[in-house]
Amino acid sequence: MVTATSYQEKTASVGSLTLNYQEWGESTGPAVLMLHGFGVSGHMFDEFAERAAGKFRLIALDQRGHGDSDWSEDGDYSREAFVSDVEGFRQALGLDSFILVGHSMGGLNAVAYTAQHPSRVRALVLVDVGPESAREGVENIVRFTRGPDMLEFDEFVEMAHRFNPRRSLENIRDRMRHRLKEAENGKWTWKFDSRFRDKESSLRIGSEQSNDETWQLFRSIATPTLLVRGAESDVLTQEIAERVVREMPNARLVLVPGAGHSVPGDNPDDFTAAVREFVEEVQQGQFTPESGIEPLPLEALVESNGHHRRPGMLTFIAAGAAAVLAIGGATYLVRRNRQQSKERKARTALARSRQVAHVPTTAELEATRERMTELAADLALLGRHRAAEAVQALRETDLSPARKQVGRVSRLVGKRARKIDRKKLKKRGDSAATFSRVGALLLANLMLKGMKNATTQTKKRRKGR
């Protein structure tokens, strides 16, 4: 019997290949099949498996050309080949259906498999992967995997630690034992197919689908889906992650703090908790999808009352536009501030060292203005008898986070302005852009005051009727 802290290395014959895999947990538990990302192996899920094995039967496959599985002799590493391997592996193990977890490249393979075999996948967990990836993050991975081919083991460990300093050296050392093999000369090299490192190789890699076709593939998945993004990921942006869950019919987004692209190992506790909660909800029939950005109260009100729309309500627009702009602008800027702060800290050591609060750019403010202008126009279409509900929606919006954020950033800007001379200010960026951001803060504060005044005036007019 396999315990929660131990695993077994096994193999399965799939077509002409022998595929290696690891297995944790009880054979009677719900099966969870895990597909790793490029250049690693099934062992990238070790920390997650150790925490989840008490409840599930966990199976991590070394996909072709990776880990201890065979390399493809004809160089076929297309998405179709990976999907065919997963189906052959399922048949070899006698699995009827399973929960499918895919990270990065493995996530794309998981989406493609689910699209072709929807009845086999009970639930889908996509880890830091979407139809599009940030170029910077992908280039970082390519540079890392195409770095030195032969090194001493500890040299590889140090290189990997520089690539992902979130992990301890001991953790990196454990992980590298599964990614490297000893060469005849006593040095160490990668286990994955060495042809991946050759820019001139004739390998068939990935998919020839266009960007639009990949997005459509994601949209076609009706299986309950959990998209897990590392809060510090440089591969999957928050913008793309939110778009994915908006456009997939049955998906939810979870952000894991303190994690980069390699979420399961960077923060295994929070990753495991998110997956467990998701699987339990699916098993109990209680899973509900969620949009990446919650709609504002007024947006939901307008969208749900289309049959009451009609021209008019100009007086309500005059009184409420400032409130709408304050609520929408402040909440939007706070959300953008938090996310951009996280991504900025993870992107470069320079950003981490400065620790300067992000002040909304003029472009962000303009985007907010346009969004809120459209919303204000929608208000004009609400019937008079819906005005009370609109006002109530305004009152129920919690502005305390926005007020705190405006105050905090204003104080920080004041302190920085007293400490930074002209020369240092220029080093931080164009001074005109900096002061335009300060102006944006002042405008946001004025909008908050405008909301209060508008609400007060509305109450006075009502009492006078």
C-alpha positions as CSV (number, residue, x, y, z in Angstrom):
1,M,0.0,0.0,0.0
2,V,1.3,3.4,-0.9
3,T,1.2,6.0,1.8
4,A,0.7,9.7,1.5
5,T,4.4,10.4,1.7
6,S,5.7,7.7,-0.6
7,Y,5.2,6.8,-4.2
8,Q,5.9,4.1,-6.7
9,E,7.7,4.5,-10.0
10,K,5.9,2.5,-12.7
11,T,5.9,2.1,-16.5
12,A,3.2,1.6,-19.2
13,S,3.5,0.6,-22.8
14,V,1.7,3.1,-25.1
15,G,2.1,2.5,-28.8
16,S,5.9,2.2,-29.5
17,L,6.8,4.1,-26.3
18,T,7.4,3.1,-22.7
19,L,6.1,5.9,-20.5
20,N,7.2,6.3,-17.0
21,Y,4.9,7.5,-14.2
22,Q,4.6,8.0,-10.5
23,E,1.7,7.0,-8.3
24,W,0.6,8.1,-4.8
25,G,-2.4,7.3,-2.7
26,E,-5.0,4.5,-2.5
27,S,-6.0,2.8,-5.7
28,T,-9.7,3.0,-4.6
29,G,-9.6,6.8,-4.4
30,P,-10.8,9.2,-7.2
31,A,-8.1,9.1,-9.9
32,V,-6.2,12.4,-10.6
33,L,-4.0,12.4,-13.7
34,M,-1.3,15.1,-13.8
35,L,0.5,16.4,-16.9
36,H,3.7,18.4,-16.3
37,G,5.1,21.4,-18.2
38,F,8.0,21.6,-20.7
39,G,11.4,20.3,-19.6
40,V,10.4,18.8,-16.3
41,S,8.7,15.5,-15.3
42,G,5.8,14.2,-13.3
43,H,7.9,14.9,-10.1
44,M,7.0,18.6,-10.4
45,F,3.8,17.6,-8.6
46,D,5.6,15.9,-5.7
47,E,4.7,18.5,-3.0
48,F,1.1,18.5,-4.1
49,A,0.9,14.7,-4.3
50,E,2.3,14.3,-0.8
51,R,-0.5,16.6,0.6
52,A,-3.3,15.2,-1.4
53,A,-2.5,11.5,-1.5
54,G,-4.6,10.6,1.5
55,K,-7.8,11.2,-0.4
56,F,-7.0,10.6,-4.1
57,R,-5.2,8.2,-6.3
58,L,-2.6,10.5,-7.9
59,I,-0.8,9.6,-11.1
60,A,1.9,11.8,-12.6
61,L,2.9,11.0,-16.2
62,D,6.3,11.6,-17.6
63,Q,5.2,12.7,-21.0
64,R,7.1,11.5,-24.1
65,G,10.6,13.0,-24.3
66,H,10.6,14.0,-20.6
67,G,11.7,12.4,-17.3
68,D,12.3,8.7,-17.6
69,S,9.9,8.1,-20.5
70,D,11.1,7.3,-24.0
71,W,12.0,9.9,-26.5
72,S,10.1,10.0,-29.8
73,E,12.3,8.4,-32.4
74,D,10.6,10.3,-35.3
75,G,10.7,13.6,-33.3
76,D,6.9,13.9,-33.0
77,Y,6.1,16.1,-30.0
78,S,3.0,17.6,-31.5
79,R,-0.1,18.2,-29.4
80,E,-1.9,15.5,-31.2
81,A,0.9,13.0,-30.2
82,F,0.7,14.0,-26.6
83,V,-3.1,13.7,-26.6
84,S,-2.8,10.2,-28.2
85,D,-0.4,9.2,-25.5
86,V,-2.8,10.3,-22.7
87,E,-5.6,8.2,-24.2
88,G,-3.4,5.2,-24.7
89,F,-2.1,5.6,-21.1
90,R,-5.7,5.8,-19.8
91,Q,-6.5,2.6,-21.6
92,A,-3.3,0.9,-20.3
93,L,-4.2,1.7,-16.7
94,G,-7.9,0.8,-17.2
95,L,-9.1,4.3,-16.1
96,D,-12.7,5.0,-16.9
97,S,-12.7,8.7,-16.0
98,F,-10.5,11.0,-13.9
99,I,-9.7,14.5,-12.8
100,L,-7.1,16.0,-15.2
101,V,-4.5,18.4,-14.0
102,G,-2.2,20.1,-16.5
103,H,0.6,22.7,-16.0
104,S,1.8,24.9,-18.8
105,M,2.5,22.7,-21.8
106,G,0.7,19.9,-20.0
107,G,-2.2,22.3,-19.5
108,L,-2.5,22.8,-23.3
109,N,-2.4,19.1,-23.8
110,A,-5.0,18.7,-21.1
111,V,-7.4,21.1,-22.8
112,A,-6.9,19.4,-26.2
113,Y,-7.5,16.0,-24.6
114,T,-10.7,17.2,-22.8
115,A,-12.0,18.6,-26.1
116,Q,-11.5,15.2,-27.8
117,H,-12.6,13.0,-24.8
118,P,-15.0,15.0,-22.7
119,S,-16.6,12.0,-21.1
120,R,-13.3,10.9,-19.6
121,V,-12.6,14.1,-17.7
122,R,-14.7,14.7,-14.6
123,A,-13.0,18.0,-13.8
124,L,-10.1,20.0,-15.3
125,V,-7.4,21.9,-13.4
126,L,-5.3,24.2,-15.5
127,V,-2.2,25.5,-13.8
128,D,-0.7,28.8,-15.0
129,V,-1.7,28.3,-18.7
130,G,-3.9,30.0,-21.2
131,P,-4.3,30.4,-24.9
132,E,-1.6,33.1,-24.8
133,S,1.6,33.5,-22.8
134,A,3.7,36.5,-21.9
135,R,6.7,36.6,-24.2
136,E,9.1,37.6,-21.4
137,G,8.2,34.5,-19.3
138,V,8.4,32.1,-22.2
139,E,11.8,33.5,-23.3
140,N,13.1,33.1,-19.7
141,I,12.1,29.4,-19.8
142,V,13.7,28.9,-23.2
143,R,17.0,30.6,-22.1
144,F,17.1,28.4,-18.9
145,T,16.5,25.1,-20.8
146,R,18.9,26.1,-23.5
147,G,21.7,27.0,-21.1
148,P,24.7,24.9,-20.3
149,D,24.2,21.2,-21.3
150,M,26.9,19.6,-19.1
151,L,27.6,20.8,-15.5
152,E,28.4,19.6,-12.1
153,F,25.2,18.8,-10.2
154,D,25.6,21.6,-7.7
155,E,26.2,24.0,-10.6
156,F,22.8,23.0,-12.0
157,V,21.2,23.5,-8.6
158,E,22.7,27.0,-8.3
159,M,21.5,27.9,-11.8
160,A,18.0,26.6,-11.1
161,H,17.9,28.6,-7.8
162,R,18.8,31.8,-9.6
163,F,15.9,31.1,-12.0
164,N,13.4,30.5,-9.2
165,P,14.7,32.0,-5.9
166,R,11.3,31.3,-4.2
167,R,12.5,27.8,-3.5
168,S,15.2,26.8,-1.0
169,L,18.4,25.3,-2.2
170,E,17.4,22.0,-0.7
171,N,14.1,21.9,-2.5
172,I,15.8,22.7,-5.7
173,R,18.3,20.0,-5.1
174,D,15.5,17.4,-4.6
175,R,13.8,18.6,-7.8
176,M,16.9,18.5,-9.9
177,R,17.6,14.9,-9.0
178,H,14.5,14.0,-11.1
179,R,15.4,16.4,-14.0
180,L,19.0,15.4,-14.5
181,K,21.0,12.3,-15.3
182,E,24.7,11.5,-14.9
183,A,26.7,11.5,-18.1
184,E,29.6,9.1,-18.8
185,N,32.2,11.9,-18.0
186,G,30.8,12.2,-14.5
187,K,29.0,15.5,-15.1
188,W,25.2,15.9,-15.3
189,T,22.8,16.7,-18.1
190,W,19.1,17.1,-18.7
191,K,16.8,14.1,-19.0
192,F,14.5,15.6,-21.6
193,D,15.1,15.0,-25.3
194,S,18.4,16.8,-26.2
195,R,16.9,17.8,-29.5
196,F,14.7,20.3,-27.7
197,R,17.8,22.4,-27.2
198,D,18.7,22.5,-30.9
199,K,17.2,25.5,-32.7
200,E,17.8,23.8,-36.0
201,S,16.1,20.5,-35.1
202,S,13.2,19.1,-37.2
203,L,11.1,18.2,-34.2
204,R,7.3,18.6,-34.6
205,I,6.5,20.6,-31.4
206,G,3.1,21.8,-30.1
207,S,0.3,22.8,-32.3
208,E,-0.1,24.7,-35.6
209,Q,-3.4,26.2,-34.5
210,S,-3.7,30.0,-34.8
211,N,-4.2,32.1,-31.8
212,D,-7.9,32.5,-32.5
213,E,-8.3,28.7,-32.9
214,T,-6.6,28.1,-29.5
215,W,-9.0,30.5,-27.8
216,Q,-11.9,28.7,-29.5
217,L,-10.5,25.4,-28.1
218,F,-10.6,26.8,-24.6
219,R,-14.2,28.1,-25.2
220,S,-15.3,24.7,-26.3
221,I,-14.6,23.1,-22.9
222,A,-17.8,22.6,-20.8
223,T,-16.1,20.4,-18.2
224,P,-15.9,22.1,-14.7
225,T,-12.6,23.9,-14.9
226,L,-10.3,25.5,-12.3
227,L,-7.7,27.9,-13.6
228,V,-4.9,28.4,-11.1
229,R,-2.5,31.3,-11.6
230,G,0.6,32.1,-9.6
231,A,0.3,35.7,-8.4
232,E,3.9,36.3,-9.4
233,S,3.8,34.5,-12.7
234,D,5.6,36.0,-15.6
235,V,4.0,33.5,-18.1
236,L,0.3,33.9,-17.6
237,T,-0.9,37.5,-17.1
238,Q,-3.8,38.4,-14.9
239,E,-5.5,40.0,-17.9
240,I,-5.4,36.7,-19.9
241,A,-6.4,34.6,-16.9
242,E,-9.5,36.7,-16.4
243,R,-10.4,36.6,-20.0
244,V,-10.1,32.8,-20.0
245,V,-12.6,32.4,-17.2
246,R,-14.9,34.9,-18.8
247,E,-15.0,33.1,-22.1
248,M,-14.9,29.5,-20.9
249,P,-18.5,28.4,-20.1
250,N,-17.7,26.6,-16.8
251,A,-14.5,28.0,-15.3
252,R,-13.3,29.7,-12.1
253,L,-10.0,31.6,-11.5
254,V,-7.9,31.2,-8.3
255,L,-4.8,33.3,-7.6
256,V,-2.1,31.6,-5.5
257,P,0.1,34.0,-3.5
258,G,3.8,33.7,-3.4
259,A,3.9,31.5,-6.5
260,G,5.4,32.1,-9.9
261,H,4.9,29.9,-12.9
262,S,5.6,26.7,-11.0
263,V,2.6,27.0,-8.7
264,P,2.4,23.4,-7.3
265,G,5.9,23.6,-5.8
266,D,6.2,27.4,-5.1
267,N,3.2,27.3,-2.8
268,P,2.0,23.7,-2.4
269,D,-0.3,24.4,0.6
270,D,-2.5,27.0,-1.0
271,F,-2.4,25.1,-4.4
272,T,-3.5,21.9,-2.7
273,A,-6.3,23.7,-0.8
274,A,-7.6,25.3,-3.9
275,V,-7.7,22.0,-5.8
276,R,-9.3,20.1,-3.0
277,E,-12.0,22.7,-2.6
278,F,-12.7,22.6,-6.3
279,V,-12.9,18.8,-6.5
280,E,-15.2,18.6,-3.5
281,E,-17.6,21.1,-5.1
282,V,-17.6,19.2,-8.4
283,Q,-18.1,15.9,-6.6
284,Q,-21.0,17.3,-4.6
285,G,-22.5,19.1,-7.7
286,Q,-22.0,22.5,-6.1
287,F,-19.4,24.0,-8.5
288,T,-20.3,27.3,-9.9
289,P,-18.2,29.3,-12.4
290,E,-17.0,32.7,-11.6
291,S,-15.9,35.6,-13.8
292,G,-12.4,36.9,-13.3
293,I,-13.7,40.4,-12.4
294,E,-16.9,40.8,-10.5
295,P,-19.4,43.1,-12.2
296,L,-20.2,46.4,-10.5
297,P,-23.6,46.5,-8.8
298,L,-25.0,49.0,-11.4
299,E,-23.7,46.9,-14.3
300,A,-25.6,43.9,-13.0
301,L,-28.7,46.0,-12.4
302,V,-28.7,47.4,-15.9
303,E,-28.0,44.0,-17.5
304,S,-30.8,42.3,-15.6
305,N,-33.5,44.9,-16.4
306,G,-33.2,45.2,-20.1
307,H,-37.0,45.1,-20.6
308,H,-37.4,48.2,-18.4
309,R,-35.0,50.4,-20.5
310,R,-36.2,53.6,-22.1
311,P,-34.9,57.1,-22.9
312,G,-34.9,59.8,-20.2
313,M,-33.6,60.1,-16.7
314,L,-31.2,63.0,-17.5
315,T,-31.7,64.5,-14.1
316,F,-30.6,61.2,-12.5
317,I,-27.5,61.0,-14.8
318,A,-26.5,64.5,-13.7
319,A,-26.8,63.6,-10.0
320,G,-25.4,60.1,-10.3
321,A,-22.6,60.3,-12.9
322,A,-20.0,61.5,-10.3
323,A,-21.0,58.6,-8.0
324,V,-20.7,56.1,-10.8
325,L,-17.3,57.4,-11.8
326,A,-16.1,57.4,-8.2
327,I,-17.2,53.8,-7.6
328,G,-16.1,52.4,-10.9
329,G,-12.9,54.3,-11.1
330,A,-11.8,53.7,-7.5
331,T,-12.5,50.0,-7.5
332,Y,-11.0,49.5,-10.9
333,L,-7.9,51.4,-10.0
334,V,-7.5,49.5,-6.7
335,R,-7.8,46.2,-8.4
336,R,-5.3,47.2,-11.0
337,N,-3.0,48.6,-8.4
338,R,-2.9,45.4,-6.4
339,Q,-2.3,43.1,-9.4
340,Q,0.3,45.3,-11.0
341,S,2.1,45.6,-7.7
342,K,2.3,41.8,-7.4
343,E,3.5,41.4,-11.0
344,R,6.0,44.3,-10.8
345,K,7.6,42.8,-7.6
346,A,7.9,39.4,-9.3
347,R,9.2,40.7,-12.6
348,T,12.5,42.3,-11.5
349,A,14.6,42.6,-8.4
350,L,14.7,46.4,-9.0
351,A,11.0,46.6,-8.6
352,R,11.2,44.6,-5.4
353,S,13.9,46.8,-4.0
354,R,12.1,50.1,-4.7
355,Q,8.8,49.2,-3.1
356,V,7.1,52.3,-4.6
357,A,3.4,52.2,-4.5
358,H,1.9,52.1,-8.0
359,V,0.1,55.3,-9.0
360,P,-2.5,55.0,-11.8
361,T,-1.2,56.0,-15.2
362,T,-3.1,58.4,-17.4
363,A,-3.8,55.6,-19.8
364,E,-5.4,53.6,-16.9
365,L,-7.5,56.6,-15.9
366,E,-8.6,57.2,-19.4
367,A,-9.7,53.5,-19.7
368,T,-11.6,53.9,-16.5
369,R,-13.3,57.1,-17.7
370,E,-14.4,55.4,-20.9
371,R,-15.7,52.4,-19.1
372,M,-17.7,54.5,-16.6
373,T,-19.0,56.8,-19.4
374,E,-20.5,53.8,-21.1
375,L,-22.1,52.7,-17.8
376,A,-23.5,56.2,-17.2
377,A,-25.1,56.1,-20.7
378,D,-26.7,52.8,-19.7
379,L,-28.2,54.5,-16.6
380,A,-30.2,56.8,-18.9
381,L,-32.0,53.8,-20.3
382,L,-33.3,52.7,-16.9
383,G,-36.9,53.3,-16.3
384,R,-37.9,55.9,-13.6
385,H,-39.3,53.2,-11.3
386,R,-35.8,51.6,-11.3
387,A,-34.0,54.7,-10.1
388,A,-34.5,53.7,-6.5
389,E,-32.8,50.4,-7.1
390,A,-29.9,52.1,-8.8
391,V,-29.4,54.5,-5.9
392,Q,-29.5,51.6,-3.5
393,A,-26.9,49.8,-5.6
394,L,-24.7,52.9,-5.2
395,R,-25.2,52.9,-1.4
396,E,-24.3,49.2,-1.1
397,T,-21.0,49.6,-2.8
398,D,-18.1,49.4,-0.2
399,L,-15.8,52.3,-0.8
400,S,-13.7,51.9,2.3
401,P,-10.9,50.0,0.4
402,A,-10.8,52.8,-2.2
403,R,-10.6,55.5,0.4
404,K,-7.8,53.7,2.3
405,Q,-5.9,53.1,-0.9
406,V,-6.2,56.8,-2.0
407,G,-5.0,57.9,1.4
408,R,-2.1,55.4,1.6
409,V,-0.8,56.3,-1.9
410,S,-1.2,60.0,-1.3
411,R,0.9,59.7,1.9
412,L,3.5,57.7,0.1
413,V,3.7,60.2,-2.7
414,G,4.0,63.0,-0.2
415,K,6.9,61.3,1.6
416,R,8.7,60.4,-1.7
417,A,8.3,64.0,-3.0
418,R,10.1,65.3,0.1
419,K,12.9,62.8,-0.2
420,I,13.6,62.6,-3.9
421,D,15.5,65.4,-5.7
422,R,15.2,66.2,-9.4
423,K,18.0,63.9,-10.4
424,K,16.6,60.9,-8.6
425,L,13.1,61.6,-9.8
426,K,14.4,61.6,-13.4
427,K,15.9,58.2,-12.8
428,R,12.6,56.8,-11.7
429,G,11.0,57.9,-15.0
430,D,9.8,60.9,-16.8
431,S,8.9,63.6,-14.3
432,A,5.9,64.8,-16.4
433,A,4.4,61.3,-16.3
434,T,5.0,61.1,-12.6
435,F,3.2,64.3,-11.8
436,S,0.3,63.3,-14.2
437,R,-0.1,60.3,-12.0
438,V,-0.3,62.4,-8.9
439,G,-2.9,64.4,-10.6
440,A,-4.8,61.2,-11.3
441,L,-4.8,60.5,-7.6
442,L,-6.2,64.0,-6.8
443,L,-8.9,63.5,-9.5
444,A,-9.8,60.1,-7.9
445,N,-10.2,61.8,-4.5
446,L,-12.4,64.5,-6.1
447,M,-14.6,61.8,-7.6
448,L,-15.1,60.2,-4.2
449,K,-16.2,63.6,-2.8
450,G,-18.4,64.1,-5.9
451,M,-20.2,60.8,-5.1
452,K,-20.9,62.0,-1.5
453,N,-22.2,65.4,-2.8
454,A,-24.4,63.7,-5.4
455,T,-26.0,61.3,-2.9
456,T,-26.7,64.2,-0.5
457,Q,-28.3,66.3,-3.2
458,T,-30.4,63.4,-4.3
459,K,-31.7,62.9,-0.8
460,K,-32.5,66.6,-0.4
461,R,-34.5,66.7,-3.7
462,R,-36.5,63.6,-2.6
463,K,-37.4,65.2,0.7
464,G,-38.5,68.4,-1.0
465,R,-41.0,66.5,-3.3
